[in-house]
């Protein structure tokens, strides 16, 4: 049996579902001015706790909304804070 032709109504409905992606704001630098080179202070525990889940794992870029450069800086800061015993290696 051949496939049924798509009606104009279903074509319009299919087109209306397609949305363009909105650009996310980077939660680390909300004012839009990023320092070069990128640096996140490892002593800023409140910021770093937002980027770590309950198990103590570093949240991914999709979850945190960071750009690649800021995610790299956050990861380095979290690892440094763990080494200095400011953050736990394992969560609660």
HELIX and SHEET records of a PDB file:
HELIX    1   1 UNK A    8  UNK A   17  1                                  10    
HELIX    2   2 UNK A   45  UNK A   50  1                                   6    
HELIX    3   3 UNK A   61  UNK A   64  1                                   4    
HELIX    4   4 UNK A   68  UNK A   83  1                                  16    
END                                                                             
